[in-house]
Amino acid sequence: MAFTNPYQQPIGEPVPEWTARPQPPRVSLEGHYCRLEPLDAPKHAADLYDAYSRAEDGRDWTYMSSGPFADAAAYREYAERIAAGRDPMHYTVIDLQTRRAVGTLALMRIDPVNGVIEVGFVAFSPMLKRTKVSTEAQYLLMKHVFDDLGYRRYEWKCDSLNAPSRRTAARLGFQFEGIFRQAIVYKGRSRDTAWFSVIDKEWPARRAEFEQWLAPENFDEAGRQRKSLTDIRGARAASE
C-alpha cells in the first residue's frame, strides 16, 4: 500500500502507536539445546579459550575486530573488558549437553528510539559451528529481540569478503540489502560492509521456520537434519 501526505508526496507507512523500545536487560535465554548467559569472564573465559583453542589455526578471527589471542590470560583480559559493556552486550553460548561455554555473540548498535538492533561479534568455536546449538543460539537472541523487546529491525553486518558470514546470514533468513563501501578500517585494512536484516513483519515466518528446523523430529538417530532450514523456508514460501 502506498501512503501520501496532503501534498500527494509519497511517505513511509505510519506507525502512530510506536514508542521507544527498552534497552536489552542482562538476562539468560533458555532453549532446548543451549542457554545464552550474559558474558561473565570469571565463569566463562576458561571454557571459551579452551573451545577456541580447538581450531587448527587463527582463521576464525580474520574478519573479527579482535583476536586471535596468544594465551588464556590474554583472552581473559579481553573477556573482562567486553563483559563490562552494555553496547555491545555480549552473551555466552552454553551447550546444555556438556554444560560448557562454546562461543559468544552480542547485541550491538542498540537504538531503542527507532527499534533497531544488530547481532554481531559472533565468535563460534569448532565445538559450536554447524550444530543445532549454533542455530538455536541465533534463534533465541532473535526471538528475544522481537518477541520480548518489540524491536522493529534486526541487523547482520559483516566484511563483504567474509563469505561464510554472508552464507550464514542468508541461511538464517536475513535479507541482503547491499554493500557500504569503505565503511570502516579495522586491523589496518579497509572494510566494505555487507548489510542484512530481518524486520518485524518477517519475523513470524522466520520464527516458524526456526522452530520447525529445531524440532527433535527433524533429526535422525545420529543427529543429522532431515530437512535443512533453507528447504523449510522454500517449502513454506511455495505454499503461500
C-alpha positions as CSV (number, residue, x, y, z in Angstrom):
1,M,0.0,0.0,0.0
2,A,1.3,3.5,-0.9
3,F,1.0,6.4,1.5
4,T,0.9,10.0,0.6
5,N,0.7,13.3,2.6
6,P,-1.7,16.2,1.9
7,Y,0.7,17.4,-0.8
8,Q,0.4,14.0,-2.5
9,Q,4.0,13.3,-1.8
10,P,4.9,9.6,-1.1
11,I,5.7,9.0,2.5
12,G,6.5,6.0,4.7
13,E,4.0,3.8,6.4
14,P,2.6,5.5,9.5
15,V,3.4,4.0,12.9
16,P,1.2,6.1,15.2
17,E,1.4,3.8,18.2
18,W,5.2,3.4,18.1
19,T,7.1,4.1,21.3
20,A,10.8,3.6,22.1
21,R,11.8,0.1,23.0
22,P,13.6,-0.9,26.2
23,Q,17.3,-1.4,26.5
24,P,18.1,-5.1,26.5
25,P,18.3,-6.4,30.1
26,R,21.0,-8.7,31.3
27,V,19.0,-11.9,31.2
28,S,19.7,-15.6,30.3
29,L,17.7,-17.2,27.5
30,E,17.0,-20.9,27.7
31,G,16.4,-23.2,24.8
32,H,16.3,-27.0,24.2
33,Y,19.9,-27.3,23.3
34,C,21.6,-24.2,24.7
35,R,21.4,-21.3,27.1
36,L,22.6,-17.8,26.4
37,E,24.1,-16.1,29.5
38,P,25.5,-12.6,29.8
39,L,29.2,-13.0,29.4
40,D,30.9,-13.4,32.8
41,A,34.7,-13.6,32.5
42,P,35.4,-15.5,35.8
43,K,32.7,-18.0,34.9
44,H,33.2,-18.4,31.2
45,A,36.6,-17.3,30.0
46,A,38.5,-20.5,30.6
47,D,35.9,-22.7,28.8
48,L,35.8,-20.2,25.9
49,Y,39.5,-20.1,25.5
50,D,39.7,-23.9,25.5
51,A,36.9,-24.1,22.9
52,Y,38.5,-21.5,20.6
53,S,41.9,-23.3,21.0
54,R,40.5,-26.4,19.3
55,A,40.7,-24.6,16.0
56,E,43.6,-25.6,13.7
57,D,44.7,-22.1,13.1
58,G,43.6,-18.4,13.6
59,R,41.4,-18.0,10.5
60,D,38.2,-17.7,12.5
61,W,39.5,-14.4,13.8
62,T,40.4,-12.9,10.3
63,Y,37.2,-10.9,10.0
64,M,36.8,-10.1,13.7
65,S,38.0,-6.8,15.1
66,S,39.8,-8.8,17.9
67,G,41.8,-12.0,18.2
68,P,43.4,-14.4,17.9
69,F,44.7,-14.5,21.4
70,A,48.2,-15.5,22.5
71,D,47.1,-17.4,25.6
72,A,44.4,-17.8,28.2
73,A,45.4,-14.7,30.1
74,A,45.1,-12.5,27.0
75,Y,41.6,-13.9,26.3
76,R,40.6,-13.5,29.9
77,E,41.6,-9.8,29.8
78,Y,39.6,-9.3,26.6
79,A,36.6,-11.1,28.1
80,E,36.7,-9.0,31.3
81,R,36.7,-5.8,29.2
82,I,33.9,-6.6,26.9
83,A,31.7,-8.2,29.6
84,A,31.6,-4.8,31.3
85,G,29.9,-3.1,28.4
86,R,26.2,-2.7,27.7
87,D,26.6,-1.9,23.9
88,P,27.8,-4.3,22.7
89,M,26.1,-6.6,25.2
90,H,27.9,-10.0,24.9
91,Y,26.3,-13.4,25.5
92,T,27.9,-16.7,26.1
93,V,26.5,-19.8,24.5
94,I,26.3,-22.7,26.9
95,D,25.9,-26.2,25.4
96,L,23.3,-27.8,27.6
97,Q,24.6,-31.3,26.9
98,T,28.2,-30.6,28.0
99,R,27.4,-27.6,30.3
100,R,30.4,-25.8,28.7
101,A,30.7,-22.4,27.2
102,V,31.4,-22.8,23.5
103,G,31.0,-19.4,21.9
104,T,29.8,-15.8,22.1
105,L,27.7,-13.3,20.3
106,A,26.4,-9.8,21.0
107,L,23.6,-7.3,20.7
108,M,25.1,-4.0,19.5
109,R,24.4,-0.6,17.9
110,I,21.3,-0.7,20.1
111,D,18.9,2.0,19.0
112,P,15.8,1.9,21.3
113,V,14.2,5.1,19.8
114,N,13.9,3.5,16.4
115,G,13.7,-0.1,17.4
116,V,16.8,-1.2,15.6
117,I,19.5,-3.6,16.9
118,E,22.3,-5.6,15.4
119,V,23.7,-9.0,16.2
120,G,27.5,-9.1,15.9
121,F,30.8,-10.3,17.4
122,V,29.7,-13.8,16.5
123,A,32.6,-15.9,17.7
124,F,31.6,-19.6,17.5
125,S,34.2,-22.2,18.3
126,P,34.7,-25.5,16.4
127,M,32.6,-27.1,19.2
128,L,29.7,-24.9,18.2
129,K,29.8,-24.5,14.4
130,R,27.3,-26.4,12.2
131,T,25.4,-27.7,15.2
132,K,21.8,-27.5,16.5
133,V,23.2,-25.4,19.3
134,S,24.6,-22.8,16.9
135,T,21.3,-22.3,15.1
136,E,19.3,-22.3,18.4
137,A,21.6,-19.6,19.8
138,Q,20.8,-17.3,16.9
139,Y,17.1,-18.1,17.2
140,L,17.0,-17.4,20.9
141,L,18.6,-14.0,20.5
142,M,16.4,-13.0,17.6
143,K,13.3,-14.2,19.4
144,H,14.3,-12.1,22.5
145,V,14.7,-9.0,20.4
146,F,11.4,-9.3,18.5
147,D,9.1,-11.1,21.0
148,D,10.3,-9.8,24.3
149,L,11.7,-6.4,23.5
150,G,9.5,-5.5,20.5
151,Y,12.2,-4.1,18.2
152,R,11.4,-3.5,14.5
153,R,14.6,-4.3,12.8
154,Y,17.4,-6.9,13.5
155,E,20.6,-6.4,11.5
156,W,23.6,-8.5,10.5
157,K,26.7,-6.8,9.1
158,C,30.0,-8.3,8.0
159,D,33.0,-7.8,5.9
160,S,31.8,-8.1,2.3
161,L,34.7,-10.6,1.7
162,N,33.6,-12.8,4.6
163,A,31.8,-15.5,2.5
164,P,31.0,-17.8,5.5
165,S,29.3,-15.0,7.4
166,R,27.3,-14.0,4.3
167,R,26.1,-17.6,3.8
168,T,25.1,-17.8,7.4
169,A,23.1,-14.6,7.2
170,A,21.2,-16.0,4.2
171,R,20.6,-19.4,5.8
172,L,19.2,-17.7,8.9
173,G,16.7,-15.7,6.8
174,F,18.3,-12.3,6.7
175,Q,17.7,-10.3,3.6
176,F,20.7,-8.8,1.8
177,E,20.4,-5.1,1.5
178,G,23.7,-4.0,-0.2
179,I,27.3,-3.0,0.3
180,F,28.6,0.1,2.2
181,R,31.9,0.8,0.5
182,Q,34.9,1.7,2.7
183,A,32.7,1.6,5.7
184,I,35.3,1.1,8.4
185,V,39.0,0.5,9.0
186,Y,40.0,-2.5,11.2
187,K,43.2,-4.5,11.7
188,G,44.9,-2.0,9.5
189,R,42.8,-2.6,6.5
190,S,39.7,-1.2,4.8
191,R,36.3,-3.0,5.0
192,D,33.4,-2.8,2.7
193,T,30.4,-3.9,4.8
194,A,27.6,-6.2,3.7
195,W,24.3,-5.3,5.3
196,F,21.5,-7.8,6.0
197,S,18.3,-7.5,8.1
198,V,15.1,-9.2,9.3
199,I,12.2,-6.9,10.1
200,D,9.3,-7.4,12.4
201,K,6.8,-8.2,9.6
202,E,9.1,-11.1,8.5
203,W,9.7,-12.4,12.0
204,P,6.6,-14.7,12.3
205,A,7.7,-16.6,9.2
206,R,11.3,-16.8,10.3
207,R,10.2,-17.9,13.8
208,A,8.1,-20.7,12.4
209,E,11.0,-21.9,10.2
210,F,13.4,-22.0,13.1
211,E,11.0,-23.9,15.3
212,Q,10.3,-26.5,12.6
213,W,14.0,-27.0,12.0
214,L,14.9,-27.2,15.7
215,A,12.1,-29.7,16.5
216,P,13.6,-33.0,17.7
217,E,11.7,-34.9,14.9
218,N,13.7,-33.0,12.3
219,F,16.8,-35.0,13.4
220,D,17.6,-38.7,12.9
221,E,19.2,-41.0,15.5
222,A,22.6,-39.8,14.5
223,G,21.6,-36.2,14.9
224,R,21.6,-35.4,11.2
225,Q,18.9,-32.9,10.0
226,R,16.1,-34.4,7.9
227,K,15.3,-31.0,6.3
228,S,17.5,-28.0,6.0
229,L,16.5,-24.6,7.2
230,T,16.7,-23.4,3.6
231,D,14.5,-26.2,2.4
232,I,11.9,-25.5,5.1
233,R,11.9,-21.8,4.1
234,G,11.4,-22.7,0.4
235,A,8.6,-25.1,1.1
236,R,6.8,-22.5,3.3
237,A,7.2,-19.9,0.6
238,A,5.9,-22.2,-2.1
239,S,2.8,-23.0,-0.1
240,E,1.9,-19.3,0.5
